[in-house]
Amino acid sequence: MPTEQETTDIRPLNPDDFEIVIRPHGRRKPLPWMAALASARIPYRLEQGESGWELLIPVKFASRAQRELAAYERVNCNWPPPKQVPAWAGSVYLDLHGVSFWVALAVIIFYLGTGPFDDQVPEMAAGAAETLKIKEGGWWRAVTALTLHADLSHVLANAACLFVFGQGVCRSIGSGLGWLAIFLTGAGGNLIAAYLAKTDYGAVGASTATFGALGLLVLFQFRRTFFHFRDLLTVWSQSWVAIVAGFALLGFLGTSPHADLAGHFYGFLSGLLLGMILLPVMDRRLPAWSQLLLGLLALGALSGAWRLALFA
């Protein structure tokens, strides 16, 4: 019997009934043992004793209960498994919270500088993703629109999503490449939506990039789960939560007056397509200098797009 179990006494309940008391070791909670006993259909009662929780088991089931709990401990002695640090882990990769935080904060600060979107302001109108003007050659609008937001709730929702999803993407491919990929999915989603649109409309917001990041995450999770289990049913069971979360997020962010549902969808699609290209570099370490250059490339492209928007 494993050391976690301590059989200390036999307690009489009435002259004809006895129960054996089994206490989890230390402060360990009894829920796993309760599940093991229930699965073996062994009756028990749970009580709070002087030294903690106690499982009371009828004497005639005691030997069987001890065998079941011993088997449970043997099977789960190494669970949960130790957290594995990716082979490529380094300072550029491990600073995920910092990079994602500063990106999310930059989105909010930019909004505080510009205020809510107003198409009567020439500078803001020049950055909106207007489909007709994008088709006429103003491709930079697909980029600049990512930094403009309709109102405070719009920018806060996008900043929060970028913070969470950005960490997940960077965990798989690194901070620099991760944010460059998110940037490309956002711009790509806006471009696809504009060129496929049948009517002229304008949209703003980083939500296209948010859905792009979600698409990247879904594909990365699918690949990681498949290579671990090699079973499509298990892969689906591990990946459906992210997909459902995407549709819920689509409904939430789609309530904004400037929301672009088509852009959201094509952003997600862009994330899936770009993710397929990036699968070979998943879980592989890229040099720190290359991650830095890729991050600066995304920042430079954003700055260049705004320069074109203001001086076109």
C-alpha positions in Angstrom: 0.0 0.0 0.0 1.5 3.4 -1.0 2.7 5.9 1.6 -0.1 8.3 0.7 -2.6 6.0 2.4 -2.8 5.8 6.2 -5.2 3.2 7.6 -5.4 4.2 11.2 -8.3 2.6 12.9 -11.6 0.7 12.6 -14.5 2.7 13.8 -17.7 1.0 15.0 -20.9 2.6 13.8 -23.3 0.1 15.4 -22.9 -3.3 16.8 -23.3 -5.0 13.5 -21.5 -2.5 11.2 -17.8 -1.5 11.0 -16.0 0.9 8.6 -12.3 1.3 8.0 -11.0 4.8 7.9 -8.5 5.8 5.1 -7.0 9.3 5.2 -5.2 11.0 2.3 -1.6 11.8 3.2 -1.0 15.4 4.3 -3.3 18.0 2.9 -4.0 16.0 -0.2 -7.6 16.3 -1.3 -9.6 13.0 -1.6 -11.3 13.7 -4.9 -9.0 11.4 -7.0 -9.5 8.6 -4.6 -13.3 9.1 -4.5 -13.3 8.9 -8.3 -11.2 5.6 -8.2 -13.5 4.1 -5.6 -16.7 5.1 -7.5 -15.4 3.7 -10.8 -14.8 0.3 -9.0 -18.3 0.6 -7.4 -16.9 0.5 -3.9 -19.2 2.2 -1.4 -17.7 4.9 0.8 -18.5 7.9 2.9 -16.6 11.2 3.2 -16.3 12.9 6.5 -14.2 15.8 7.9 -12.1 14.4 10.7 -9.9 16.1 13.3 -6.8 15.9 11.0 -8.5 16.4 7.7 -10.8 14.5 5.2 -11.5 10.8 5.9 -12.9 8.1 3.6 -15.0 5.5 5.5 -15.3 2.2 3.7 -17.2 -0.9 4.9 -14.8 -3.6 6.3 -15.9 -6.2 3.7 -14.7 -3.8 0.9 -11.5 -2.7 2.7 -9.1 -5.1 1.0 -10.5 -4.4 -2.5 -10.5 -0.6 -1.8 -6.8 -0.7 -0.8 -5.9 -2.6 -3.9 -7.8 -0.1 -6.1 -6.2 2.9 -4.5 -2.7 1.2 -4.7 -3.3 0.6 -8.4 -4.4 4.2 -8.9 -1.3 5.5 -7.2 1.0 3.3 -9.4 -0.7 4.4 -12.6 -0.7 8.1 -11.6 2.6 8.3 -9.7 4.1 10.5 -12.4 1.0 12.6 -13.1 0.9 15.4 -13.9 4.0 15.1 -16.1 6.7 17.7 -15.5 6.4 20.9 -17.6 8.5 20.6 -20.7 10.5 23.6 -21.8 10.8 23.8 -25.6 14.3 23.1 -27.0 14.2 26.6 -28.6 13.4 28.4 -25.4 15.5 31.6 -25.0 15.1 35.2 -23.8 13.4 36.3 -27.0 10.9 33.5 -26.7 10.3 33.4 -23.0 9.5 37.2 -22.8 6.0 36.4 -24.1 4.0 38.3 -21.6 6.2 41.4 -22.0 5.9 41.5 -25.8 2.2 40.8 -25.9 1.6 43.3 -23.1 3.4 46.1 -24.9 1.6 45.4 -28.2 -1.8 45.5 -26.5 -0.8 48.7 -24.6 0.4 50.3 -27.9 -3.0 49.6 -29.5 -4.8 51.3 -26.5 -2.3 54.3 -26.5 -2.8 54.8 -30.2 -6.6 54.9 -29.6 -6.2 57.4 -26.8 -4.2 59.6 -29.2 -6.7 59.4 -32.1 -10.0 59.0 -30.2 -13.0 57.1 -31.6 -13.1 56.8 -35.3 -14.6 59.7 -37.2 -14.6 59.7 -41.0 -14.9 63.5 -40.9 -11.3 63.7 -39.7 -9.0 63.5 -42.9 -6.2 61.7 -41.2 -8.5 59.0 -39.8 -10.5 58.7 -43.0 -7.2 58.1 -44.8 -6.5 55.1 -42.7 -9.9 53.3 -42.9 -10.2 50.1 -44.9 -12.5 51.4 -47.6 -13.0 48.6 -50.1 -13.2 50.8 -53.2 -10.1 52.8 -52.4 -8.2 49.6 -51.7 -9.2 48.2 -55.1 -8.0 51.4 -56.7 -4.5 50.8 -55.3 -4.6 52.1 -51.7 -3.5 48.7 -50.3 -1.9 50.4 -47.2 -5.4 50.9 -45.9 -5.6 47.2 -45.1 -2.7 47.9 -42.6 -3.6 51.2 -41.2 -7.2 50.2 -40.4 -5.8 47.7 -37.9 -4.8 50.6 -35.6 -8.1 52.5 -35.7 -11.1 51.6 -33.5 -14.7 52.7 -33.3 -14.9 53.2 -29.6 -13.4 52.3 -26.2 -15.0 48.9 -25.8 -13.9 48.0 -29.3 -10.2 48.8 -28.6 -10.3 47.1 -25.2 -11.7 43.9 -26.5 -9.2 43.8 -29.3 -6.3 44.6 -27.0 -7.3 41.8 -24.6 -7.6 39.3 -27.4 -4.3 40.3 -28.9 -2.6 39.9 -25.5 -4.0 36.4 -25.0 -3.7 35.0 -28.5 -0.4 36.7 -29.2 1.2 34.8 -26.3 -0.1 31.5 -27.8 1.3 32.2 -31.2 4.7 33.4 -29.9 4.9 30.3 -27.8 5.0 28.2 -31.0 7.1 30.3 -33.4 8.8 33.0 -31.3 7.9 36.6 -30.5 9.3 38.3 -33.7 8.0 35.9 -36.2 4.7 35.5 -34.2 3.8 39.1 -34.3 4.9 39.5 -37.9 2.5 36.6 -38.7 -0.3 38.2 -36.8 0.3 41.4 -38.6 0.2 39.7 -42.0 -3.0 37.8 -41.3 -4.7 41.1 -40.3 -3.6 42.9 -43.4 -4.2 39.9 -45.6 -7.7 39.5 -44.2 -8.6 43.1 -44.9 -7.2 42.8 -48.5 -9.1 39.6 -49.3 -12.3 41.1 -47.8 -11.9 44.3 -49.9 -11.2 42.6 -53.2 -14.1 40.1 -52.7 -16.6 42.7 -51.5 -19.5 43.3 -53.9 -20.3 46.7 -52.3 -18.3 49.6 -51.1 -17.9 49.9 -47.3 -15.3 50.9 -44.7 -14.1 49.1 -41.6 -11.6 49.7 -38.8 -10.2 47.6 -36.0 -7.5 45.1 -35.1 -10.1 42.3 -34.9 -9.0 41.0 -38.3 -5.6 40.4 -36.8 -7.2 38.9 -33.7 -9.0 36.3 -35.8 -5.8 35.8 -37.8 -4.0 35.0 -34.5 -6.8 32.6 -33.6 -6.5 30.8 -36.9 -2.8 30.4 -36.4 -3.5 29.0 -32.9 -6.1 26.5 -34.1 -3.7 25.1 -36.8 -0.7 25.0 -34.4 -2.8 23.2 -31.8 -4.1 20.8 -34.4 -0.6 19.9 -35.6 0.7 19.5 -32.1 -2.1 17.3 -31.0 -2.0 15.2 -34.1 1.7 14.5 -33.8 1.1 13.5 -30.2 -1.9 11.3 -30.5 -2.1 10.4 -34.2 -5.8 10.1 -33.9 -8.2 12.5 -35.6 -11.0 12.1 -33.1 -8.7 13.0 -30.3 -7.3 15.9 -32.3 -10.8 17.3 -32.7 -11.6 16.8 -29.0 -8.5 18.9 -28.2 -9.1 21.6 -30.8 -12.8 22.3 -30.9 -12.7 24.7 -28.0 -10.6 27.2 -29.9 -12.9 27.0 -32.9 -16.0 27.6 -30.7 -14.2 30.4 -29.0 -13.6 32.0 -32.4 -17.3 32.0 -33.3 -18.2 33.4 -29.9 -15.6 36.1 -30.4 -17.0 36.8 -33.9 -20.4 37.4 -32.4 -19.0 39.6 -29.6 -16.8 41.8 -31.8 -19.4 41.9 -34.6 -21.6 44.1 -32.5 -19.5 47.2 -33.2 -20.9 49.7 -35.7 -17.7 49.5 -37.7 -17.2 45.8 -37.4 -16.3 43.9 -40.6 -17.6 40.4 -40.3 -16.1 39.5 -43.7 -12.7 40.8 -42.5 -13.0 38.7 -39.4 -13.7 35.6 -41.4 -10.9 36.2 -43.9 -8.6 37.1 -41.1 -9.2 33.7 -39.6 -8.8 32.1 -43.0 -5.5 34.0 -43.5 -4.3 32.6 -40.2 -5.0 29.1 -41.3 -3.2 29.5 -44.6 -0.2 31.3 -43.2 0.0 28.8 -40.4 0.4 26.0 -43.0 3.4 27.8 -44.3 4.9 28.3 -40.8 4.4 24.7 -39.7 8.0 23.7 -40.5 9.3 26.3 -38.1 7.1 25.3 -35.2 9.0 24.4 -32.0 12.3 25.2 -33.6 14.6 27.9 -32.4 15.3 30.8 -34.7 18.3 33.0 -33.8 17.5 35.9 -31.4 18.7 38.4 -34.0 16.3 37.1 -36.6 13.4 37.3 -34.2 14.3 40.9 -33.5 14.6 41.7 -37.2 11.2 40.1 -38.0 9.5 42.1 -35.2 11.1 45.3 -36.5 10.0 44.4 -40.0 6.3 44.3 -38.8 6.8 47.6 -37.0 8.4 49.2 -40.1 5.7 48.0 -42.4 3.1 49.5 -40.1 4.9 52.9 -40.0 5.4 52.8 -43.8 1.7 52.2 -44.4 0.8 55.2 -42.3 3.3 57.3 -44.1 1.7 56.3 -47.4 -1.8 57.0 -46.0 -0.9 60.5 -44.8 1.0 61.6 -47.9 -0.6 59.6 -50.7 
